[in-house]
Amino acid sequence: MTNVAVPAAQLGSRAAELAVAQLEGETVEGVTLIGPSLTVRGSSAPMRAPRA
């Protein structure tokens, strides 16, 4: 089964860093991107051609 993993520990760590920075009066950046990872396993079938 193919899945998309979201790095929860990394998200939580970054959220804590931003929260502490704000509490200390620092200006924080507006967007933080933390990319997910895709794990494709052999049980996944290839994509079919679209129907007409």
Secondary structure as the mmCIF struct_conf table of DSSP 4:
data_model
#
loop_
_struct_conf.conf_type_id
_struct_conf.id
_struct_conf.beg_label_comp_id
_struct_conf.beg_label_asym_id
_struct_conf.beg_label_seq_id
_struct_conf.end_label_comp_id
_struct_conf.end_label_asym_id
_struct_conf.end_label_seq_id
STRN STRN1 ASN A 3 ALA A 5
HELX_RH_AL_P HELX_RH_AL_P1 ALA A 8 LEU A 23
TURN_TY1_P TURN_TY1_P1 GLU A 24 GLY A 25
BEND BEND1 GLY A 30 GLY A 30
STRN STRN2 SER A 37 THR A 39
TURN_TY1_P TURN_TY1_P2 GLY A 42 SER A 43
BEND BEND2 SER A 44 SER A 44
HELX_LH_PP_P HELX_LH_PP_P1 ALA A 45 ARG A 51
#
